Amino acid sequence: MTEKIKLTSGELRLMSLFQNITGAIARDCIVDEKMDRVIFVVNKGQMGLAIGKGGATIRQLQGIVTKKVELVEYSDDPSAFL
């Protein structure tokens, strides 16, 4: 049985903001209220673009969302993805 992932309007807004600020494509967004963080899954090869020079882009995004932002690079291989 396969289930489709459903994103909330808040997650979609965060993904749009992420893409506008970083220029990287967000494949998924997980809001972890318990750990006060947002995790973005970015396309393979776009991690550097998302982080920015010296981490400037990711720090800018963290300031806007007022949560810690973590990035994970997407992989088709589940073991590499984890």
N, C-alpha and C positions, 0 to 999 in steps of 0.2 A: 504494500500500500504506500503510495507516495502522497505526500502532503505538500501543497504549495505554500511558500512563505508569503505572509501578508505583512506589508509595512504600514505603520500608522501614518497619519498625516504629519505628525511631528518628526518621525524618522525620515519621511520624504523631504521635508523642509531642511533637515540637517544634512541630508545627502546633497541637496541642491546647493546649500551654503558651502559645503565642503568642496564641491566641484567648482563653484565660482571663485573661491579663494585660492585653491591649490592648482587648479587646471588638471588635476588627476580625476579619473573616473572611480566613483565609489560603487562597488558591486552590492554592498550590503552595509547596514548600519545597525548596531546593537547599543541600546541605551541601557546602561547598568546603573540603576539608581542606588543600589546597595553600596557599590564601590565608588559612586559619584564620578562616572566616566562614560565616555562614548567611544565605541570601537568601530572603526571603519575598515572594511575589506576593500583593498584597492587592486586594480588590475596588475598583473605581473609586469614588472619593469617600470612601474610608476611610483615606487616608494620614494625615490629621491625627489621627484617632482612634488610629491605630497608633503614631504618634510621641509623642503626649501633649504637654501644656503644657510648653513649654521643653525638649522632648526627654526628659522625666522617664520616661515609660513605656518608651521604647526603651532608655534607659540601664539601667533596672531589668532588662529582659529580657537585655541583654548581660551584666550581672553574674551572672545565673542560668546562662546557657548558656556563660559564659566564652569567648565568641567574639564577633567583630565581627558586628553584625546590620545587614544592608542590606535596604531595602524597594524594591519595584518595583510600580507601580500597573498593574493589568491593563487591557488594552484589546483590543477585538475587531479593531482595525486593527493588523496586524503592524508597520507602519512607526512607529506611535505607541508601540507596546509596546517597541520597541528603543530 
